Amino acid sequence: MKITFTILFSFILSLPIFAQNDSIQSDTTYWSKGAVLNLNFSQVDLTNWNGGGQSSISIGGLTNFNANYAKGKNVWDNRLDMAYGLLRQGDGDTPFIKTDDNIILTSRYSRQLKKRMFLSAIVDFRTQFDEGLNEENIVISRFMSPGFLLGNIGLTYKYKKIFTATFSPLSSKSTFVMDDSLATAGAYGVTPGENFRFQGGINFSSSFQKDIWENVNLSTNLNLFADYEKLGNVDINWETALNFKINKFLSASYSTQLIYDDDIKSKEVINETTGESRNVAGIQFKSVMNIGLNIKI
């Protein structure tokens, strides 16, 4: 299974290279490419501070790379988003803890059928860089534990560059848990002892992006997936971001992410009668605010 994943993952990463070699090696006028890098740092140093509190250091970074191709009725959009953040609160002996961590790679090929209708094939891959700990300092995630690979074939409606919606009756979701201890525990819905789980189902995704005021951009992305075997259980991933351009080099952003996955038992409930506790699926929510250096290429 590890060999299969390695081959599949390598194929996904090499798609832009193949396309460039095969179709546009001598002509890049149909491509638009760009990158945005955001770095932020904050420090609070307190010495005999009567008001109380703790010294802290916060470091974070966001990157976005995109390469989009459009020629005739063919459109191919590729995007790579990465984020990582660390925080140390207290004196120099206090370890840094992770505050943000994700890797998202998306590739969408569309063939125009009518003015705003397209036939689309989408690949979406997600994981993280580093291990994650819970409040008891127990490892609950690592790189590729979990990793999610979604593949969708369906119809896409596009309105200018503002709104996109795709309905995919042919969809798959592959979950990878490559850490043996987490796989043994059956984390993230895999069968205990297994490193991989495949689900076939229905997917709906939409995205909206628009400058709502001068130098203020709103973007929101919604993804819904339902397994054919359990159509009543819908996995939700909803991301929203407000991006503020302060000047040429300074920017600010506020982003939120809401996740619900019936296979991720992240919430503990206690039976009032027996006193026994068990883990159930719960709503996961994250919000991040960044102010820092912004470099656009």
N, C-alpha and C positions, 0 to 999 in steps of 0.2 A: 504493500500500500504506500509506503514511503517513496518507493521508486516511481509509482504512478503519479503521486502528487508532485514530485520533483519535475517530472517530464511536463505535466500539465501547467505548473507554475512557470516553468521556463518558457513554455510556448506563449503564455499570456504576456510575459514581459517582453518577448521578442516580436510581438505583432507589429509595433510601430517600425521596427527595423526592417522586417520583411516588406512592409508596405512601401517604405521609402526606397528600398533597393529595387523593387519590382515595378513600381508605378510612377515614381517621381524623381528618379535619380538624376535626370537631366532637366527637370523643371520643378521648382519648389514654389511657384506662384500660387498654387492652390492650397498651400499650407499657411496657417497662422499659428504662431508659437509664442509662448510667454512664460514668465515665472515671477512669483511674488515671494519675497522673503521678509519675515517679520521677527524681530528679536526684541525681547524686553527683559529688563533687570530692575529689581528694587531691593533696597536694603534699609533696615531700621536698626540703629545701634543705640542701646540704652545703657547708661552707667549711673547708678544711684538715682534713678528716676523716680521721684516721689509719687508720680501718678500711676506707677505700676506698669505692667506689661512685660513683653519679652522681645529681645532682639530677633531679627529675622532676615533671611536672604531668600529672594525668589528669582528664579531664572526660567525663561521660557522661550520657545521658538515655534513659529508656524511657517510652513512652506507650501507653495502650490505651483505645480508645473502643468502646463497644458499644451497639447499639440492637436490641432483640428484641421481636417482636410475636407474640402468641398469642391466638387466638380460635377456639373450637370445635375443628375438626379441622385448622386451619391454623396453622402455626408458621413464622416468618421470623426468622432470626438474622443479624445483621450485626456485623462486627468489623473494626476497623482497628488494627494494631499498627505502631509505628514505634520505631526505636532508632538512636542515633548516639553514637559515642565517639571521643575524640581523646587522644593521648599525646605528650608531648614529654619526651625523656630527654636530659639534658645541659644546656649553658648556653643563654642566651637566643637565640643564633644558630641553634640546632638547630630545624629545622622540625617542626611537629606531624605525626604520622602517624595514620591511621585505624585504630581498633581494633574498631569495631562499626558496622554500617550496614545497615538493611533497612527496607523498606516492605511490609506484608502486608495485603491487603484481602480479606476473605472474606464471601460472602453465600450463605445456604442457605435455600431454601424447601422446606417439607415438608408433605405432606398425609397425615393419619393414615388408615391402612387397617384396622389392628387395634390392640389395646391398646398394643403396643410396636413395631409395624411402620409405616413411613412410606414414601411415594413422594417422593423428593427430587430437587431440581435445585440444583447447587452451582456457584458461580463463585469461583475463587481466583486472585488476581493478586499477583505478587511482583516487586519490583525494589529499587533502592537510591538514595540521594540523591547520592552523590559518587563521584568516580573512585577506583579502587583500583589500587595499584601492587604489583609483585612485588619480590623482593629486589634486583633490578637496576634498580629505579625505572622500570620499563616499565609503561605503562598497560595493564591487562588487563581493566578493567571500568569502566563509567560508568552514569549514569542511563539506564535502558532498554537497557542493553547489559551483561548481558542483562536482559530482562523476560520473565516467564513468565505465561501466562494459561491456566488449566485450567478446563474445563467438564465437568461430570459429571451424568448422569441415572441414577438407580438406586434400590435399596431400602436403607432405613436401619433399623437396630435401635437402640432407645434403652432404657436402663435408668435410670430416674429422671433425675437430673441428673449422674450419675456417669460413665456410659459410653455412647458412641455408636460405631457401626460402619456403614459404607456400602460396598456393593458396586455398582460402576457398570460394566456391560458396554458402555455407550455413553459414551465419554469422549474428550476431545480435549486436546491440549497444544500451545499456540502459543508459539514462542520468538521474541523480538524482539531484534535486534542493530542498533540505530540508529546506532551509531558506524561511520562508513565504513571506517576503518582496521581495526577488528576484524572487520567484515563481509567485507572483502576477504580477510582471513586465514582466513575460514571458522570463526571462533570460535563455540563453544557449539553446534556441529552444523549451522549454517546452510550452505547452498551458497555457496562463495566468491563474493563480490560481491552476495549477496542479504541483505536485512534481515529476512527473515521465514521461519519454517519451521512447517509444520502437521503434526501427527501425530494419528492416530486410534488408540484403543487401549482397554485395560481399566484400571480404577482401583479401588483399595481404600484406604479411609481409616478411621482410628479415633482416638478421643480418650478420655482418662480424666482425671478431675479430682476430687480428694477431699482433705479436711482429714485428714491422717494423724495429727497430734497437735494439741494446742491451739496456735493461731497458726502452724501449719505446713501449707502447702498443696502438694500434689504434682499436677502436670499433665504429661501426655505425649501427643503427637500423632504418628501414623505415617501416611505417605502412600506408596503404591506405585503405580507406573504402568508398564505394558508396552505398547509399540507393537505393533499387529497385525502389522506386517511383521517384527518381531524380538521375538517373545514371550519368548524366552529371556533378553533383556536387560531387567532390571527397574530402573527409577529409584527410588531410596529417599530419602526425606526424613523424618528422625526427630528430633523436638524434645522435650526434657524440661526441666522447670523446678521448682525447689524455692523457694517463697516464704515468708519468715519475717517475721512482724509483731512488731517489737520493742516499739513503743508506738503512740500515735495518729499520730505524724508520722514515725517512723523505721522503716525496713524494710530487709531484706536479701534477696537472691535469688542463686541459683546455677543457671545454665542451660547446657544442652549442645545441640548440633545436629550430626547426622551426615548427610552427603549422599553419595550415589553416583549419578552420571549418566554413562552410557556415552559421551555426546556431549561431555563436558567433559574434555579431555585435560590434566589438571593435574599428572600425575606423570611425571617423566623417568626412563627406564631406559636403561642402556647395555649393548649387546651385548658380552659378554666376548670373543667371538671376533674381531669386526671393530672393536670400539671405537666403533662408531657409536651415537649416542643418538637416541631418539625419545620422543615424549610419548604416554602412555597414560592411560586413565581410572583414577583412584585414589579412595580414600575420603577425603572431606573431613571434618574434625572441628573444632568450635569450642566452647570453654567460656568462660563469662563469669560473674564474681562481682561483685555490686554491693551496696554499703551506702550508704544515703543518705536523703534527704528523700522522703517519700511523701505525696502528696496524693490523696485519694479524693473524687470528686464523685458 
